[in-house]
Amino acid sequence: MITFLLWIILFIVCWPIALLALILYPIVWVLLIPFRILGFAVDGVLGLIKGIFLLPARMLRSSH
C-alpha cells in the first residue's frame, strides 16, 4: 500500500518517470528471480552446515 501511495506521489510530481517505473518494475523483478533462488539455496546450505557443527553440542545437552 505504501509503495502504491509513493507511486501516486511520483506520478503527480513527474509522470514520465512514474510510467517508466511502472513498465520497468516487472522486468527488474523477473531478472532478480535467479538471485532470490540463489539466496534460498545459500541460506539452506549455511543452515545445514550450522546444524552439522552444532549437532554434537545438541546431543551432549540432551543427554543431561
PyMOL Python script that loads the backbone (N, CA, C, O; Angstrom):
from pymol import cmd

cmd.read_pdbstr("""\
ATOM      1  N   MET A   1       0.821  -1.187   0.000  1.00  0.00           N
ATOM      2  CA  MET A   1       0.000   0.000   0.000  1.00  0.00           C
ATOM      3  C   MET A   1       0.870   1.258   0.000  1.00  0.00           C
ATOM      4  O   MET A   1       0.583   2.226  -0.704  1.00  0.00           O
ATOM      5  N   ILE A   2       1.942   1.226   0.805  1.00  0.00           N
ATOM      6  CA  ILE A   2       2.836   2.389   0.850  1.00  0.00           C
ATOM      7  C   ILE A   2       3.510   2.585  -0.502  1.00  0.00           C
ATOM      8  O   ILE A   2       3.690   3.716  -0.954  1.00  0.00           O
ATOM      9  N   THR A   3       3.883   1.476  -1.147  1.00  0.00           N
ATOM     10  CA  THR A   3       4.514   1.575  -2.471  1.00  0.00           C
ATOM     11  C   THR A   3       3.572   2.236  -3.465  1.00  0.00           C
ATOM     12  O   THR A   3       3.990   3.074  -4.264  1.00  0.00           O
ATOM     13  N   PHE A   4       2.309   1.859  -3.414  1.00  0.00           N
ATOM     14  CA  PHE A   4       1.321   2.445  -4.315  1.00  0.00           C
ATOM     15  C   PHE A   4       1.161   3.943  -4.069  1.00  0.00           C
ATOM     16  O   PHE A   4       1.079   4.724  -5.016  1.00  0.00           O
ATOM     17  N   LEU A   5       1.117   4.340  -2.800  1.00  0.00           N
ATOM     18  CA  LEU A   5       0.986   5.760  -2.479  1.00  0.00           C
ATOM     19  C   LEU A   5       2.215   6.548  -2.937  1.00  0.00           C
ATOM     20  O   LEU A   5       2.094   7.670  -3.429  1.00  0.00           O
ATOM     21  N   LEU A   6       3.396   5.951  -2.770  1.00  0.00           N
ATOM     22  CA  LEU A   6       4.606   6.619  -3.255  1.00  0.00           C
ATOM     23  C   LEU A   6       4.582   6.749  -4.777  1.00  0.00           C
ATOM     24  O   LEU A   6       5.032   7.756  -5.325  1.00  0.00           O
ATOM     25  N   TRP A   7       4.052   5.722  -5.463  1.00  0.00           N
ATOM     26  CA  TRP A   7       3.966   5.791  -6.914  1.00  0.00           C
ATOM     27  C   TRP A   7       2.991   6.881  -7.342  1.00  0.00           C
ATOM     28  O   TRP A   7       3.246   7.597  -8.310  1.00  0.00           O
ATOM     29  N   ILE A   8       1.880   7.011  -6.630  1.00  0.00           N
ATOM     30  CA  ILE A   8       0.909   8.081  -6.937  1.00  0.00           C
ATOM     31  C   ILE A   8       1.553   9.456  -6.770  1.00  0.00           C
ATOM     32  O   ILE A   8       1.359  10.343  -7.601  1.00  0.00           O
ATOM     33  N   ILE A   9       2.319   9.628  -5.692  1.00  0.00           N
ATOM     34  CA  ILE A   9       3.014  10.907  -5.486  1.00  0.00           C
ATOM     35  C   ILE A   9       4.008  11.160  -6.617  1.00  0.00           C
ATOM     36  O   ILE A   9       4.099  12.274  -7.133  1.00  0.00           O
ATOM     37  N   LEU A  10       4.758  10.115  -7.000  1.00  0.00           N
ATOM     38  CA  LEU A  10       5.696  10.261  -8.116  1.00  0.00           C
ATOM     39  C   LEU A  10       4.954  10.577  -9.409  1.00  0.00           C
ATOM     40  O   LEU A  10       5.438  11.365 -10.221  1.00  0.00           O
ATOM     41  N   PHE A  11       3.793   9.974  -9.607  1.00  0.00           N
ATOM     42  CA  PHE A  11       3.002  10.235 -10.806  1.00  0.00           C
ATOM     43  C   PHE A  11       2.545  11.693 -10.858  1.00  0.00           C
ATOM     44  O   PHE A  11       2.518  12.308 -11.924  1.00  0.00           O
ATOM     45  N   ILE A  12       2.190  12.231  -9.701  1.00  0.00           N
ATOM     46  CA  ILE A  12       1.758  13.637  -9.652  1.00  0.00           C
ATOM     47  C   ILE A  12       2.936  14.569  -9.908  1.00  0.00           C
ATOM     48  O   ILE A  12       2.801  15.566 -10.618  1.00  0.00           O
ATOM     49  N   VAL A  13       4.098  14.242  -9.328  1.00  0.00           N
ATOM     50  CA  VAL A  13       5.263  15.113  -9.453  1.00  0.00           C
ATOM     51  C   VAL A  13       5.889  15.009 -10.839  1.00  0.00           C
ATOM     52  O   VAL A  13       6.169  16.024 -11.477  1.00  0.00           O
ATOM     53  N   CYS A  14       6.107  13.784 -11.301  1.00  0.00           N
ATOM     54  CA  CYS A  14       6.790  13.599 -12.590  1.00  0.00           C
ATOM     55  C   CYS A  14       6.236  12.343 -13.259  1.00  0.00           C
ATOM     56  O   CYS A  14       6.744  11.247 -13.023  1.00  0.00           O
ATOM     57  N   TRP A  15       5.215  12.485 -14.082  1.00  0.00           N
ATOM     58  CA  TRP A  15       4.530  11.330 -14.635  1.00  0.00           C
ATOM     59  C   TRP A  15       5.362  10.496 -15.599  1.00  0.00           C
ATOM     60  O   TRP A  15       5.138   9.287 -15.654  1.00  0.00           O
ATOM     61  N   PRO A  16       6.322  11.053 -16.379  1.00  0.00           N
ATOM     62  CA  PRO A  16       7.097  10.167 -17.257  1.00  0.00           C
ATOM     63  C   PRO A  16       7.949   9.154 -16.483  1.00  0.00           C
ATOM     64  O   PRO A  16       8.053   7.995 -16.883  1.00  0.00           O
ATOM     65  N   ILE A  17       8.551   9.589 -15.385  1.00  0.00           N
ATOM     66  CA  ILE A  17       9.368   8.676 -14.579  1.00  0.00           C
ATOM     67  C   ILE A  17       8.471   7.639 -13.915  1.00  0.00           C
ATOM     68  O   ILE A  17       8.857   6.478 -13.787  1.00  0.00           O
ATOM     69  N   ALA A  18       7.276   8.047 -13.491  1.00  0.00           N
ATOM     70  CA  ALA A  18       6.349   7.101 -12.868  1.00  0.00           C
ATOM     71  C   ALA A  18       5.918   6.027 -13.862  1.00  0.00           C
ATOM     72  O   ALA A  18       5.840   4.852 -13.503  1.00  0.00           O
ATOM     73  N   LEU A  19       5.641   6.407 -15.089  1.00  0.00           N
ATOM     74  CA  LEU A  19       5.255   5.410 -16.102  1.00  0.00           C
ATOM     75  C   LEU A  19       6.425   4.508 -16.459  1.00  0.00           C
ATOM     76  O   LEU A  19       6.242   3.308 -16.668  1.00  0.00           O
ATOM     77  N   LEU A  20       7.627   5.073 -16.532  1.00  0.00           N
ATOM     78  CA  LEU A  20       8.812   4.262 -16.792  1.00  0.00           C
ATOM     79  C   LEU A  20       9.037   3.255 -15.662  1.00  0.00           C
ATOM     80  O   LEU A  20       9.370   2.098 -15.920  1.00  0.00           O
ATOM     81  N   ALA A  21       8.859   3.686 -14.427  1.00  0.00           N
ATOM     82  CA  ALA A  21       8.991   2.779 -13.285  1.00  0.00           C
ATOM     83  C   ALA A  21       7.935   1.691 -13.339  1.00  0.00           C
ATOM     84  O   ALA A  21       8.213   0.540 -13.001  1.00  0.00           O
ATOM     85  N   LEU A  22       6.736   2.036 -13.757  1.00  0.00           N
ATOM     86  CA  LEU A  22       5.652   1.055 -13.864  1.00  0.00           C
ATOM     87  C   LEU A  22       5.954   0.002 -14.921  1.00  0.00           C
ATOM     88  O   LEU A  22       5.581  -1.161 -14.768  1.00  0.00           O
ATOM     89  N   ILE A  23       6.625   0.404 -15.986  1.00  0.00           N
ATOM     90  CA  ILE A  23       6.972  -0.538 -17.058  1.00  0.00           C
ATOM     91  C   ILE A  23       8.189  -1.377 -16.676  1.00  0.00           C
ATOM     92  O   ILE A  23       8.220  -2.576 -16.953  1.00  0.00           O
ATOM     93  N   LEU A  24       9.193  -0.762 -16.043  1.00  0.00           N
ATOM     94  CA  LEU A  24      10.430  -1.469 -15.739  1.00  0.00           C
ATOM     95  C   LEU A  24      10.352  -2.360 -14.505  1.00  0.00           C
ATOM     96  O   LEU A  24      11.145  -3.295 -14.388  1.00  0.00           O
ATOM     97  N   TYR A  25       9.427  -2.108 -13.581  1.00  0.00           N
ATOM     98  CA  TYR A  25       9.357  -2.877 -12.342  1.00  0.00           C
ATOM     99  C   TYR A  25       9.185  -4.381 -12.589  1.00  0.00           C
ATOM    100  O   TYR A  25       9.930  -5.166 -12.002  1.00  0.00           O
ATOM    101  N   PRO A  26       8.237  -4.820 -13.431  1.00  0.00           N
ATOM    102  CA  PRO A  26       8.107  -6.269 -13.657  1.00  0.00           C
ATOM    103  C   PRO A  26       9.335  -6.884 -14.330  1.00  0.00           C
ATOM    104  O   PRO A  26       9.685  -8.030 -14.050  1.00  0.00           O
ATOM    105  N   ILE A  27       9.983  -6.138 -15.205  1.00  0.00           N
ATOM    106  CA  ILE A  27      11.176  -6.651 -15.883  1.00  0.00           C
ATOM    107  C   ILE A  27      12.303  -6.853 -14.882  1.00  0.00           C
ATOM    108  O   ILE A  27      12.977  -7.883 -14.904  1.00  0.00           O
ATOM    109  N   VAL A  28      12.511  -5.886 -14.012  1.00  0.00           N
ATOM    110  CA  VAL A  28      13.558  -6.000 -12.991  1.00  0.00           C
ATOM    111  C   VAL A  28      13.228  -7.142 -12.032  1.00  0.00           C
ATOM    112  O   VAL A  28      14.123  -7.879 -11.619  1.00  0.00           O
ATOM    113  N   TRP A  29      11.954  -7.296 -11.675  1.00  0.00           N
ATOM    114  CA  TRP A  29      11.547  -8.355 -10.768  1.00  0.00           C
ATOM    115  C   TRP A  29      11.864  -9.725 -11.365  1.00  0.00           C
ATOM    116  O   TRP A  29      12.365 -10.605 -10.666  1.00  0.00           O
ATOM    117  N   VAL A  30      11.574  -9.908 -12.653  1.00  0.00           N
ATOM    118  CA  VAL A  30      11.861 -11.186 -13.321  1.00  0.00           C
ATOM    119  C   VAL A  30      13.366 -11.413 -13.411  1.00  0.00           C
ATOM    120  O   VAL A  30      13.825 -12.543 -13.244  1.00  0.00           O
ATOM    121  N   LEU A  31      14.133 -10.376 -13.670  1.00  0.00           N
ATOM    122  CA  LEU A  31      15.582 -10.532 -13.759  1.00  0.00           C
ATOM    123  C   LEU A  31      16.208 -10.894 -12.416  1.00  0.00           C
ATOM    124  O   LEU A  31      17.267 -11.521 -12.387  1.00  0.00           O
ATOM    125  N   LEU A  32      15.580 -10.516 -11.305  1.00  0.00           N
ATOM    126  CA  LEU A  32      16.129 -10.790  -9.984  1.00  0.00           C
ATOM    127  C   LEU A  32      15.725 -12.151  -9.422  1.00  0.00           C
ATOM    128  O   LEU A  32      16.224 -12.543  -8.367  1.00  0.00           O
ATOM    129  N   ILE A  33      14.833 -12.883 -10.097  1.00  0.00           N
ATOM    130  CA  ILE A  33      14.395 -14.196  -9.601  1.00  0.00           C
ATOM    131  C   ILE A  33      15.566 -15.166  -9.398  1.00  0.00           C
ATOM    132  O   ILE A  33      15.602 -15.832  -8.363  1.00  0.00           O
ATOM    133  N   PRO A  34      16.527 -15.284 -10.328  1.00  0.00           N
ATOM    134  CA  PRO A  34      17.643 -16.209 -10.075  1.00  0.00           C
ATOM    135  C   PRO A  34      18.437 -15.873  -8.811  1.00  0.00           C
ATOM    136  O   PRO A  34      18.912 -16.775  -8.120  1.00  0.00           O
ATOM    137  N   PHE A  35      18.582 -14.600  -8.511  1.00  0.00           N
ATOM    138  CA  PHE A  35      19.314 -14.211  -7.307  1.00  0.00           C
ATOM    139  C   PHE A  35      18.544 -14.578  -6.051  1.00  0.00           C
ATOM    140  O   PHE A  35      19.145 -14.922  -5.034  1.00  0.00           O
ATOM    141  N   ARG A  36      17.205 -14.509  -6.111  1.00  0.00           N
ATOM    142  CA  ARG A  36      16.393 -14.955  -4.971  1.00  0.00           C
ATOM    143  C   ARG A  36      16.555 -16.453  -4.760  1.00  0.00           C
ATOM    144  O   ARG A  36      16.718 -16.909  -3.628  1.00  0.00           O
ATOM    145  N   ILE A  37      16.512 -17.215  -5.838  1.00  0.00           N
ATOM    146  CA  ILE A  37      16.680 -18.669  -5.734  1.00  0.00           C
ATOM    147  C   ILE A  37      18.059 -18.991  -5.177  1.00  0.00           C
ATOM    148  O   ILE A  37      18.199 -19.865  -4.321  1.00  0.00           O
ATOM    149  N   LEU A  38      19.073 -18.288  -5.660  1.00  0.00           N
ATOM    150  CA  LEU A  38      20.426 -18.488  -5.152  1.00  0.00           C
ATOM    151  C   LEU A  38      20.504 -18.145  -3.665  1.00  0.00           C
ATOM    152  O   LEU A  38      21.194 -18.828  -2.908  1.00  0.00           O
ATOM    153  N   GLY A  39      19.811 -17.106  -3.249  1.00  0.00           N
ATOM    154  CA  GLY A  39      19.789 -16.731  -1.837  1.00  0.00           C
ATOM    155  C   GLY A  39      19.165 -17.811  -0.976  1.00  0.00           C
ATOM    156  O   GLY A  39      19.673 -18.104   0.106  1.00  0.00           O
ATOM    157  N   PHE A  40      18.063 -18.414  -1.436  1.00  0.00           N
ATOM    158  CA  PHE A  40      17.441 -19.511  -0.688  1.00  0.00           C
ATOM    159  C   PHE A  40      18.382 -20.705  -0.604  1.00  0.00           C
ATOM    160  O   PHE A  40      18.484 -21.350   0.439  1.00  0.00           O
ATOM    161  N   ALA A  41      19.075 -21.002  -1.714  1.00  0.00           N
ATOM    162  CA  ALA A  41      19.993 -22.145  -1.722  1.00  0.00           C
ATOM    163  C   ALA A  41      21.161 -21.917  -0.769  1.00  0.00           C
ATOM    164  O   ALA A  41      21.530 -22.816  -0.013  1.00  0.00           O
ATOM    165  N   VAL A  42      21.736 -20.738  -0.799  1.00  0.00           N
ATOM    166  CA  VAL A  42      22.868 -20.432   0.094  1.00  0.00           C
ATOM    167  C   VAL A  42      22.411 -20.463   1.549  1.00  0.00           C
ATOM    168  O   VAL A  42      23.132 -20.967   2.410  1.00  0.00           O
ATOM    169  N   ASP A  43      21.235 -19.937   1.831  1.00  0.00           N
ATOM    170  CA  ASP A  43      20.706 -19.961   3.192  1.00  0.00           C
ATOM    171  C   ASP A  43      20.496 -21.401   3.661  1.00  0.00           C
ATOM    172  O   ASP A  43      20.783 -21.724   4.813  1.00  0.00           O
ATOM    173  N   GLY A  44      20.002 -22.259   2.785  1.00  0.00           N
ATOM    174  CA  GLY A  44      19.811 -23.662   3.145  1.00  0.00           C
ATOM    175  C   GLY A  44      21.121 -24.381   3.414  1.00  0.00           C
ATOM    176  O   GLY A  44      21.225 -25.149   4.369  1.00  0.00           O
ATOM    177  N   VAL A  45      22.117 -24.136   2.578  1.00  0.00           N
ATOM    178  CA  VAL A  45      23.425 -24.776   2.766  1.00  0.00           C
ATOM    179  C   VAL A  45      24.071 -24.295   4.066  1.00  0.00           C
ATOM    180  O   VAL A  45      24.634 -25.095   4.813  1.00  0.00           O
ATOM    181  N   LEU A  46      23.994 -23.005   4.334  1.00  0.00           N
ATOM    182  CA  LEU A  46      24.567 -22.489   5.583  1.00  0.00           C
ATOM    183  C   LEU A  46      23.824 -23.035   6.802  1.00  0.00           C
ATOM    184  O   LEU A  46      24.443 -23.304   7.832  1.00  0.00           O
ATOM    185  N   GLY A  47      22.511 -23.199   6.696  1.00  0.00           N
ATOM    186  CA  GLY A  47      21.755 -23.805   7.786  1.00  0.00           C
ATOM    187  C   GLY A  47      22.156 -25.255   8.011  1.00  0.00           C
ATOM    188  O   GLY A  47      22.243 -25.708   9.153  1.00  0.00           O
ATOM    189  N   LEU A  48      22.401 -25.986   6.925  1.00  0.00           N
ATOM    190  CA  LEU A  48      22.851 -27.375   7.040  1.00  0.00           C
ATOM    191  C   LEU A  48      24.219 -27.454   7.710  1.00  0.00           C
ATOM    192  O   LEU A  48      24.434 -28.290   8.587  1.00  0.00           O
ATOM    193  N   ILE A  49      25.138 -26.593   7.301  1.00  0.00           N
ATOM    194  CA  ILE A  49      26.475 -26.574   7.907  1.00  0.00           C
ATOM    195  C   ILE A  49      26.384 -26.213   9.387  1.00  0.00           C
ATOM    196  O   ILE A  49      27.077 -26.804  10.215  1.00  0.00           O
ATOM    197  N   LYS A  50      25.540 -25.253   9.718  1.00  0.00           N
ATOM    198  CA  LYS A  50      25.350 -24.876  11.120  1.00  0.00           C
ATOM    199  C   LYS A  50      24.799 -26.054  11.915  1.00  0.00           C
ATOM    200  O   LYS A  50      25.246 -26.319  13.031  1.00  0.00           O
ATOM    201  N   GLY A  51      23.838 -26.752  11.343  1.00  0.00           N
ATOM    202  CA  GLY A  51      23.269 -27.910  12.019  1.00  0.00           C
ATOM    203  C   GLY A  51      24.283 -29.015  12.243  1.00  0.00           C
ATOM    204  O   GLY A  51      24.285 -29.657  13.293  1.00  0.00           O
ATOM    205  N   ILE A  52      25.148 -29.239  11.257  1.00  0.00           N
ATOM    206  CA  ILE A  52      26.183 -30.272  11.393  1.00  0.00           C
ATOM    207  C   ILE A  52      27.171 -29.899  12.490  1.00  0.00           C
ATOM    208  O   ILE A  52      27.572 -30.751  13.283  1.00  0.00           O
ATOM    209  N   PHE A  53      27.563 -28.631  12.537  1.00  0.00           N
ATOM    210  CA  PHE A  53      28.527 -28.219  13.556  1.00  0.00           C
ATOM    211  C   PHE A  53      27.929 -28.184  14.959  1.00  0.00           C
ATOM    212  O   PHE A  53      28.640 -28.419  15.935  1.00  0.00           O
ATOM    213  N   LEU A  54      26.648 -27.897  15.073  1.00  0.00           N
ATOM    214  CA  LEU A  54      26.029 -27.798  16.382  1.00  0.00           C
ATOM    215  C   LEU A  54      25.434 -29.118  16.861  1.00  0.00           C
ATOM    216  O   LEU A  54      24.952 -29.203  17.991  1.00  0.00           O
ATOM    217  N   LEU A  55      25.460 -30.150  16.014  1.00  0.00           N
ATOM    218  CA  LEU A  55      24.885 -31.436  16.394  1.00  0.00           C
ATOM    219  C   LEU A  55      25.547 -32.054  17.625  1.00  0.00           C
ATOM    220  O   LEU A  55      24.826 -32.514  18.510  1.00  0.00           O
ATOM    221  N   PRO A  56      26.881 -32.091  17.732  1.00  0.00           N
ATOM    222  CA  PRO A  56      27.477 -32.667  18.943  1.00  0.00           C
ATOM    223  C   PRO A  56      27.062 -31.938  20.225  1.00  0.00           C
ATOM    224  O   PRO A  56      26.814 -32.579  21.246  1.00  0.00           O
ATOM    225  N   ALA A  57      26.987 -30.635  20.180  1.00  0.00           N
ATOM    226  CA  ALA A  57      26.573 -29.861  21.358  1.00  0.00           C
ATOM    227  C   ALA A  57      25.133 -30.190  21.728  1.00  0.00           C
ATOM    228  O   ALA A  57      24.807 -30.310  22.908  1.00  0.00           O
ATOM    229  N   ARG A  58      24.272 -30.335  20.726  1.00  0.00           N
ATOM    230  CA  ARG A  58      22.876 -30.686  20.997  1.00  0.00           C
ATOM    231  C   ARG A  58      22.764 -32.066  21.607  1.00  0.00           C
ATOM    232  O   ARG A  58      21.973 -32.283  22.524  1.00  0.00           O
ATOM    233  N   MET A  59      23.546 -32.993  21.107  1.00  0.00           N
ATOM    234  CA  MET A  59      23.495 -34.357  21.643  1.00  0.00           C
ATOM    235  C   MET A  59      23.993 -34.397  23.092  1.00  0.00           C
ATOM    236  O   MET A  59      23.426 -35.112  23.919  1.00  0.00           O
ATOM    237  N   LEU A  60      25.043 -33.638  23.405  1.00  0.00           N
ATOM    238  CA  LEU A  60      25.552 -33.596  24.776  1.00  0.00           C
ATOM    239  C   LEU A  60      24.544 -32.918  25.712  1.00  0.00           C
ATOM    240  O   LEU A  60      24.365 -33.339  26.855  1.00  0.00           O
ATOM    241  N   ARG A  61      23.901 -31.880  25.218  1.00  0.00           N
ATOM    242  CA  ARG A  61      22.957 -31.151  26.044  1.00  0.00           C
ATOM    243  C   ARG A  61      21.697 -31.987  26.317  1.00  0.00           C
ATOM    244  O   ARG A  61      21.135 -31.920  27.411  1.00  0.00           O
ATOM    245  N   SER A  62      21.254 -32.772  25.328  1.00  0.00           N
ATOM    246  CA  SER A  62      20.034 -33.557  25.512  1.00  0.00           C
ATOM    247  C   SER A  62      20.257 -34.772  26.409  1.00  0.00           C
ATOM    248  O   SER A  62      19.294 -35.306  26.960  1.00  0.00           O
ATOM    249  N   SER A  63      21.499 -35.221  26.570  1.00  0.00           N
ATOM    250  CA  SER A  63      21.745 -36.399  27.391  1.00  0.00           C
ATOM    251  C   SER A  63      21.723 -36.079  28.882  1.00  0.00           C
ATOM    252  O   SER A  63      21.624 -36.993  29.701  1.00  0.00           O
ATOM    253  N   HIS A  64      21.812 -34.831  29.245  1.00  0.00           N
ATOM    254  CA  HIS A  64      21.812 -34.470  30.674  1.00  0.00           C
ATOM    255  C   HIS A  64      20.440 -34.121  31.125  1.00  0.00           C
ATOM    256  O   HIS A  64      20.240 -33.791  32.293  1.00  0.00           O
TER     257      HIS A  64
END
""", "prot")
cmd.dss("prot")
cmd.show_as("cartoon", "prot")
cmd.util.cbc("prot")
cmd.orient("prot")
